[in-house]
Amino acid sequence: MCPTSQTALRCLQHTARGHPGASSGERAAWELLANFREGRQVNFADNFVRLDANGQRAVIQLLLDVATGKTTFSDLH
């Protein structure tokens, strides 16, 4: 996994919260990370729009790194 992907994942991990009182953005980051970890499909339409600007930037960075081959899907598990 490349350094930019590691930074992006840390950003999402820092934001992610799964408890009942979590904000919608915290919950979206939690769901995205769970989907990456479990290898399930990611619902970007719902989760992406709920993230704050930093979370959205992190997801875009991960997508760019996967698309260019710097990071593989198995790295995200």
N, C-alpha and C positions, 0 to 999 in steps of 0.2 A: 504494500500500500504506500502510495506516495505521501510526502509530508502535507500537501494541501488537503488531501482526503482525511488524514489524521486530524488536522485542525478542524475541518468541517464536522467530523464525527464528534469531536470534543465539544464543539459549539452545541450540537444537537443534544448530546448527553447532559450538558450543563443546563439546558432549558427543559429537558424532559421531566415531567412529573405525571404519575399515574393515579394519584389519590383523588377521591371524589371532589375535593375543593379546588382542583387544579384549573387554571385558566384554559381556554380553548386552544391557545398556542402551545402551552405546556403539554396538554393532552395530545395535540397533533404531533409534536416531536416524539412523545412517548410511543405513539402508534407507528410512526415511521420507523423508529429504531426497532420496535418489535417485529415489524414486517421484514426489515432487512435481516434481522437475526434469525427469524424462522423461515426465511426464503419464500414468504408469501407475496402475492401481488400487493403493490403499494397503491393506495387510492390518492393520487396526487391532486385530483380535482377538489377533494374535500380537505385533505390535510395541508396542502401547500398554501392555500389561501388563508388558513388560520394561523400560520406562523408569522412571527414578526420579521422585520427586514433581515436581521442576522440569520435567522433560521432559514429563510428563503434563499439567502445567499449561500448558505452551507449546502442546501439541497442542490442548488444549481451547480456548485463546485463539484459535488459528488457525481452528478450526472455527466459533467464535462470530463472528469477524470475517468469514469467508466467508458464513455464514448471514445476517448482517445487511447484507451488501453493502459493508462497509468495505474488504474485500480481495477480489480476484478470483482465480480459479484461475490465470489467466495471470500474475499477480503472483508466484506460487509457483514458476514455472519458472526 
